[in-house]
């Protein structure tokens, strides 16, 4: 089992990977200042008509699971 510091690094790496993919697809990304369970906010500029909250779950083993609520 990973130590807490390593687990936090894996989580931040997962967030960065998701943010990079969204940016590659021309979707802007913001990081909330308050940690309320939402890791990223996705939106398309210049119209902020729809902001999508995203929660990222990352792990060290290979696993792909997408969930649309």
Secondary structure, 3 states (H helix, E strand, C coil): CCCHHHHHHHHHHHHHHHHHHHHHCCCEEECCCCCCCCCEEEECCCCCCCCEEECCCCCCCCCCCCCCC
